[in-house]
Amino acid sequence: MVNKKAIKLINNEEYEKANQLSFILFQKKNIKEFLEINNLLLEKNYIPALPLRGYYHLIEDAYHDNNDYGEKYFNKYLEERPDSTSIRFQKAIASSAKGNEEESKQIIDNLIENYHESPYSDELITCESKEKLCELKLIYTFEKESDEDCLNYANKLLGEYPDSILAMLIKAKLLCKNNENQEALELVNKCLKKERVIEGILIKGDIYINLNQHEKAIKCFDIGIKSLSGSKEYLSIEWYHKKALSLIQLQKYEEAMKCLNKTMDIILAIEIRADLNEEGIKLLKDCEKEKQKLLNMGIADLKYSKHTINLSKLVYIFLALAILVNFLPVNGTFKLAANIIFLITAVASLAKQIYESRF
């Protein structure tokens, strides 16, 4: 049943308020009601309802409107309002999703050159800032153009926006690739002081590999692995693989075998859900090759342990235990022991956090 408040608003021709209500429902993931209201507004030819429908197909619709990604709705809106900065940006994203990256890049370039706030107050999808548009262009440059062009644009962006985290990370990554490790390390450290970005810690690990400081590199990779546990574990493939290679350099072969097996397990789990891309297939073959070398050396085929001790959780467990024993009629020595164990665990956890914050 269509939302009664929405029906009343539409009957009273208060379309803008009805559109705002539909967007609130969309943000709350109440998609069914959103679509019902949106359909009614589209039937009334209410133009500002078009980009919301396109936005739904772009980010929420599993089939993306038969892989149109909402572009037809954005196009129809832009026929009426061609100067809309916000919806031209959404069209650029839709074009990129459809594989029309050159068209998307042209739109972004034009938006940057002629940037202005969108003139329509009834638009509920706001445009990104000029800085964010420039960062999106930097991503395109990083993916499609030469390292030199990308580095030049990153420098240009940092000249205009010196606190751009993305520009700092991409510049550091390119410097690391060119073995300009000291400058890359300084840039990553500056970035991490502003925001503890996991990608920055990975780049820092790569820098330490270049510097042959594999113990420090492994510390960085472990932080990344820990941050991506659980449902996001599939994102940690690169961390496990690079950790394995550093462990091999340190001749810690059994630990390396575990990390290689873990990397392969994650890759194969992804393959069950979807076809692997070329990068995934190459990484799997690299792991198999390294694993075979270890097997030939007589290293056992060890698996990565799924059970790890979380020090911060232990602190809470021992705190609860210490509180409990202090209220129970137990031996004083036992109370003292419980309190000491809690203090030792708390100090160890704090020391670990301080130590990890250095990487």
Secondary structure, 3 states (H helix, E strand, C coil): CCCHHHHHHHHCCCHHHHHHHHHHHHHCCCHHHHHHHHHHHHHCCCCCHHHHHHHHHHHCCCCHHHHCCCHHHHHHHHHHCCCCHHHHHHHHHHHHHCCCHHHHHHHHHHHHHCCCCCCCCCCCCCCCCHHHHHHHHHHHHHHHCCHHHHHHHHHHHHHHCCCCHHHHHHHHHHHHHCCCHHHHHHHHHHHHHHCCCHHHHHHHHHHHHHCCCHHHHHHHHHHHHHHCCHHHHHHHHHHHHHHHHHHHHCCCHHHHHHHHHHHHHHHHHHHHHCCCCHHHHHHHHHHHHHHHHHHHCCCCCCCCCCCCCCHHHHHHHHHHHHHHHHHCCCCHHHHHHHHHHHHHHHHHHHHHHHHHCCC
